[in-house]
Amino acid sequence: MRKVLDDTLGRHFDGILVRPGDPGFDAARSVWNVDIDRRPALIARPAAPEAVAVAIAHARHRGLPVAIRGGGHGLAGHGTADGALVLDLSGLDGLEVDARSRTVTAGGGLRWGPLDAAAQEHGLAVTGADAPQVGVAGTALGGGFGWLHRLYGLTCDNLVEAEVVTADGATHRVDAGSEPELFWALRGGGGNFGAVTRTRFALHPLRELTGGVLIHPIERGARVLRRYQEVADAAPGRLAVRLTLMAAPPAPFVPEPVRGRPIVMVGVAAFAPPDEAERMLRPLREFGPPVADAVRPMSYLQLQQPPNRFPERQRAHGASHFLGRLDDAAIDGLLAAAADAPGRLAMLQIQQLGGAIAETPPEATPFGFRDAAHLVAVNALAEHDDAAAGLAAWSAKASAAIRPHATGGPYVNFVSADEPASYVPGAFAPDAYARLTAVKKVYDPDNLFRFNANIAPSATPSAPRPQE
């Protein structure tokens, strides 16, 4: 299907155009978060990177702001906006692994599932989201956590080159030596500076790991969180641990009496040969003991892409906070935050940070929390047709319980539609925010790209937000 808005765009645009009233418009405007329901003026799906500049020029001519959609997976639904031109990059899904240089080149619309699979064919990997439908470029633009962040750093730390089309329609190929300020801003500054049509990442060797989950009843929650902090204090970079406070899933490895009951799920990944991995995991496996133990040697793809875990669309609200070392007060706050979760998909997740994240100099990227010990995400999720979930209220309540113990936040990629624009500067270190503002003034002085964790091209963070 090829839709033409006007002769000028139609003659020069290589791709698909969809506007209100066209067949498939409702499907084309939808994003992962079902609670985001917006009506753009035009959806442009370029078939080649050159068409991105044509679409951006058209948006400027018509006075339309631009919402960029990569994977379309995010709490705030930044990939769509009322009255905007949606630049849907899903057709730019090229992928090339260079095993000799240990790099991977990804199109701006590529998702993590294909990239992980292609890299693992060569025994290689890079830190990325553990949901296969999440967009690669969007992950890197906001920082990028994953099972490998303690071993190999954030996704943005591994970005070595990018191609980006800026608001004036110019294409920039940037790296550490070419337009270094724009390159710096892309490595964690959000989607503020243009449409990223191509990325290249460093890859790292990865073949052996032991991973999975241990389950404890919520009644043991305070003891589990204390043990988690003890393990985190001494953990090498090759050990990743995350806790999820949630209702036990109806999975085969979960005993029947536990299913549906509140639990603490301890997710682990030890990137080492089996004997060494078992030594690293012993303090967690022997504690309790757990009511379920599904930890075993596995492949990285099994860790990243467990079957039937990630729905294509669902309802979602949330918040995020960075924390220091967990003391008793913080542990009590986290357990209070997790209480009364509305449904089996609403959860609180605590990710261990440190390792390679903390070893990277803070000025290397805009990411501002390299000294944080933990990232806490309030994931208020529900099935797409669950109209009475109460997600927004629980998300706000849980976030309020955590905030007194936080060292900062939100995390750029977890900014939600419920949070005011005034929260955005807190996602960056103060000097980084000022530097990002300067880059924004150069490459997007009119704030054409405003549907993101927005950095306004002025000293005051008062950029327009999408209608809720």
N, C-alpha and C positions, 0 to 999 in steps of 0.2 A: 504494500500500500504506500502510495506516495501522495501526500497532500501538499497543495501549494497555497500559501497565504497571499502572496502577490507576485507579480512577474519577476521583480528583481531577485527576491529570495529563491523563487522557483527555478530560475535559470542557472543559478550558481550553487545552490545547496545540494550536496550529494548525500542523500539520506531520506528519512521519513519525517514528514510534518503532520501533526495531529492537532486539531483545534476543537473547541466546544461544538458539539453537534455531529462530529464525525464518528463513524463506527469505531468502537474500541477506545473512545476518549476516556471513559470511566476507568477502564483497565489500565490505560497508559498513565493516568494521573495518580494511581494508587501507589502507596509505599508500604513498607513492612508494618509500621505501626497503624493499625486500623483506626485508632482514635484521631488520626490526622486526616481531615477531609477538606481538601482545598481544590480550588478551580483555577488553574493557570490560564492565561490568555492563549498560549501556544506551547506545544511540546515539540521540540526538535531533537531527532535522534540521528546524529551524524553517522555516516558510514565510513568516514575517513577523517583523520585529524584536521585536514585542510578545511573541512566543512564547519568546524567549530568556530573559526574566525568569521565565517560568513554569518552564522547565527548570532554571534555576539555583535557584529556590526549592525545587523537588523534590529536587535534589541535596543541598541543605542539610538538608532534612527527613530524608532517608535517610542522611545522613552520608557521602555520596559526594564524593570530589574531582572536579574538572571539568577535562577536557582539551579544549582549544579547537582545532578544525580549520578553517583557512581554505582554503588551497590544498592542504594535506597534503603539501607538498614540503619535506623537510628531512632532514638527516643523523640527528638524534636521534629522529625520529618522535614529536615532542611532541603531535601531533594524535591520539594514541591512548594508552591506558594500561590496565593490568590493573586490574579492579575499579572503574573510574571511570565517570562519565557523560561520554561523548564528545559535545560540542556541535559538530555538523557544520554549518557556516555556508554550505555550498556552494549552498543554495537562495537565499541573500541575495546575488544577483549583479546587482543593479540598477546602471545606469550612465547618467550624464547629463553631457554636455559643455556648458558654457556658454561659447561662443566670445567673447561680449562681455566677460565678466569674466575670461576665461582661467582657468577653473577646471573641474575634473572631480569629480563626486561618484560614489563607488563603494561598493557594498554590501560587507559584511564577508566574503563568500565569492567576490568577483570575482577573476579572474586577470588577469595582465598582457596576454595576447594580445588580448582584446577591448578593454581600455582603450587600448592603443597604437594599435589600428586606428581606434577612434572619434576619438581626439585628432588623429590624422594626417589625418583627413578635413577638418580645419580648419587644417592646417599647424602643429599644436601638439604638445607632448610634455612629459613629466616624467621625471626619472630613475627607472628601474625595472629589475627583473631581466631578463636577456636570455634567459630560458627562459619561453615564453609560458604554461606551466601553473603557474608560481609564483604564490602568492597576493599580492595587492596589500597588504592590511592587514598581513600578517606581515612583509613586506619593510620597511614603514615603521616598524613597532614595534621592529625591531632596528637600524635605521640606514638601510640601503638603498644599495648600490652599483649601478652600471650604466655604460653608455657615456657618459652625460651628467653624471656626478658632478663632473668637473672644471669643467664649464661652468655647471651649474645647481645644484650641491650634492647632498647625499644626498637620498634619498626623504623621510626624516623632516624635512629642512630645508624641504621644500615642503608639508608637512602644515599646513593652515590651520584645520582643524576636524575633530572626531571625535565620534561618538556611541558611548558605551560603557556596558554594563550591568555594574555592580559586584556584589560578592559578596552584598550585601543586597538585590539585585533592583532597585535604583534605576537609572533611565536618566539619564545625564549627557550633555548636549551641551556640549562644552568647546572653547574656543579660547584665544587669548592673553589675552583679557579676562574669560573666564568659567572659574572653577576653574583658574587658571593653573598651579598645581603639578601637578595631574593631567595637564593638557595637556602640560606639560614632560616628565613621566615617560613619556607615551605616545610621545614622539618619540625613541625609541632605547632605552627601558628594558625592551624585551622584552614578552612577553605576560603580565605579572605582575599587572595591575591590573583586569582585567575582560574581557568579551567585546566586542570592537569590532564594532559592527553597521553602521557607516557611516563613511567618510572623505571628506574634501574636500581636493584638492591644487591648488596653483597650477600653471598650465601656461605654457609658454614657446614662442616661435616656433622652428620647426625645419623647414626644407625641403631645404637643400642639404647634401650630405656626400659625401666620398670615403672608402671603407672597404674592408675585406677582410683578407686574410692574406698574409704572406710566410713562406717556409719555408727554414730553414737546417738542415744536418745537425748532429747533436749534437756532432760533433768540433769544430765552430766555436763551441760553446756559450759558452765564457768570453769570446770576442771579441764575440759578439752581446750578452751581458749588459752588457759594458762600454759598447758603443755605445748600448744602450738607456738606460743611466744618463746618458750624455752628452746624449742627446736629451731625456731627462726634465729635466735641469738647466735647459734653456733653453725648454722647451715652453710655449706659451701655453695658456690654459684650453680653447681650442677644439680641442686635440689630445689624444686619448686613446690610450694604448698599453698593451697587455698581452701578456705572454709566456706561452706554454704549453709545458712540457717534457713530451713525450708520444710515442707511436708515430704515425707519419704515417698519416692515414686513407686509405681506398681511394676517395678523391674524384677526379672527372674531372680536376681541375686539378693533381693530384699525379702527377709522373712515375712510371711503373710501377716502376723500380728503387728508388725512395724509399719506396714504400708499405710500411707495417709496420715501418719502421726508426725508431730514436730520432731525434727532431728537436727544434728550437726553432721553434715557430710564433709569429710576431709578428703579433698582431692590432692593427689601427689603425683609427681613425676621426677624420677631420679635418672639422670642421663649418664649412665655408667654400666659396665658389665654387671650381670645379675648378682654375683657375690658382693661386689662393692655397693650396689644399689640396696641390697638387703641390709647391709650394715647401716647405711644412711637412714633407712626407713624404720629400723627396729624400734626406736623410741616411740614412734607413732603406732606401729602395728601391735606392740605389746601393751600399750596403754588401754585400760578400760576393763576388759577387752571390748573391741567393737562388736556390735550386734550383726554386722555384715562386713566382709572383707573381700573386695573384688580387685585387689592389687596383684598384678602379674606382669611378666615380660610382655611387651607389645611393640607394635610399630608406631612411628610418629603419626601416621595417618589414622590409626585406630584411636590414638589419643586425641587428635584434632577433629575427627569426624565420626563420633559414635553414632550408631544408627538410630533414626527416629527421635532425635533429640531437639531439632530446631525447626519449628513450624515456619512456613513461608510467610505467613502474616498472623499477627496477634495484637491484642490491645497492650499498650505499654505506657507506663509513667515511671519516673525514677529520679534519683539524685545521686551525687557522689561526693566523697570527702577523702582527703588524705589524712592519715593518722601517724603519730609517732609510735614508740614502743607501747604495748598495751599494758596499762596498770589495772588495778581492780576496778577503779571508777569507770575507765573506758570499757572494760569487759561488761560491767553492769549496764552501761549505756547501750552497748551493742545488743545484749540480750533483750533489753526493754524495747529497742527499736524493732526487733524481729517478732515481738509478740503481736498477736492478733492479725497476722498476715491474712489477707482476704483471698483464700483459695490456694490450691496446690502449686500454682506456678509463680506465686509471689514469694520473693526470697531476698535475703541479705547475703551478699558475697564479700568476703574479706580476702584480698590477694596479698601475698607476701611480696615485697619489693626488695630493694637492696641489690647486692651482687653487682653485675655489670652496669645497672642503671646508676648506682651511686658512684661508680668508678669513672663515669664520663664527666668531664668538666661542665659545670652548670652553664657556662657561657657558650657551649658548643651548639646548643639548640634552644628554642624558646620554651621547651618543657621546664616547668619551674619547681618540681618537687623531687629532685634527685636525692634529697636526704630523708624523704619520707620512708617509714617502715612498712606501711600498709596502704592499700587503696580499698575503700569500702564503697560498694555500689548497692544502692537500694533499687532492686529490680522488681517493680510492681507490674507483673505480667498476668495475662489471662487469655483464655481462648478467644478467638476473634468474635464469636457470637455470644460471649458472656456479658450481657448488658448491665448486670447488677454487681459488678465486681468491687466497687468502692476503691479503685486503685489510687486515684489522685489523693484522696484523704489519707490513706495509709502511708503513701509515699511521703507526704508532708509531715505526718506525725513521726515516722521513723527517722526522717532526716533531722527533725528538730531534736530528737533524742541523741543523735550522734554528734551534731554540730558543736556542742560544748567541749568535746574531746578532740576535735579536728585541728590539724595544723594548717589547713588550707583546702582549696578546691573551689569550684568543681573541676573535674577532669574534662578537657576540651571535648573529647568524643562522647562523653556522657552528659553534656548539657542538655536539659530537657525543655520542652515547650512550657512547662510550669514555672520555670525560673525567669526572673526579670533580667533585662539586659544589663543592669548594674552588677550582676554577679560575674559577668564575663571577665573583667580585669583580674579577679581573684584566681583565674585559671592559669595565670602567668606570674612570674617574678616581676616586681615593679619595674626594674630596669629593662627587662625583656619586653614588657608591654609598651613602654615608651619607644623602644627600638622598632617594634612591630608597627606602631602607629606611623613612624617615619617611613617605613617601607610601603605601608598602605597609601600614604599620600603620593608616593611616586608612581605606583603601579595601578591604583584604583582610586583616584582622588574624588570621584563622584559616588563612591560606594555602590557601584553596580552590582557587586557580589556581596550582598548583605544578609543572605539567608544562611547563617552559619553561627558559630560563636563569634559574633561580629566585633571587629576592631574598627571603629569609625575613624575616618581620616581627619580626626581632630582630637584635641586633648580630652574631650568629654565623651564617655561611652554612651551616646544617646541614639544609636543607630536604630532605624525602624525594625520592628520584628514582624514576622508573619502573623496574620490574624489567627486567633485560636478558635 
